[in-house]
Amino acid sequence: MNNNAADNTSDHLADNPYDQPLAPASAGQKEANHKLQAIAQAAVDHLGLEVLEVQMQNMGGQPIVLVRIDRLDEQPVTMSDLTKASRAAEAEFDRLDPIASEYRLEFESPGAKRPLITARHFERMLGLKARVRGEGQAFTAPIKSVDGDQVTFEVSGEDVTLKVGTFQGNLAEFPDRHR
């Protein structure tokens, strides 16, 4: 296994080829990503970090395990955070060896297209636009309110309320300050 240290990519505004999977994830890929996410989360729990998502990608023939993290204290992710997370996860990935072939393990902060997964994530980004996919919906609209696990978006002047966990959400605009 070739677990190179984290890429330590920080927040960015430009499009990054790693921002999207190369193809829609199959059921097997989703299960594998879920397993990799559980390993990564267990490795960084003690650091006060949250794994937002894990994507298994194949850029140029070498598999890449991309791990996006955030701080639980809602402060900006630092290079030090990325380095610590990378080292902790690298040790766990080496111990468990969840991928049969060589791969590269990379960590990055959420960036401009941050995944919105929990109600807390949506609350932090109230008023900003989110890209939403799922439950027969596909739109980009401002986050209007959060009530428990219900998120309301303002779509073309109408309220659309969806339950957290039943759709995919990503930030569609970069906040003017850290949230």
Buried (B, 14 or more C-beta within 10 A) or exposed (E): EEBBBBBBBBBBEEEBEBBEBEEEBEEEBEEBBEBBBEBBBBBBEEBEBBBBBBBBBEEEEEBBBBBBBBBEEEEEBEEEBBBBBBBBBBEBBEEEEBBEEEBBBBBBBBBBBBBBBBBBBBBBBEEBBBBBEEEEBEBBBBBBBBEEEEBBBBBEEEEBEBEBEEBBBBBBBEEEEEB
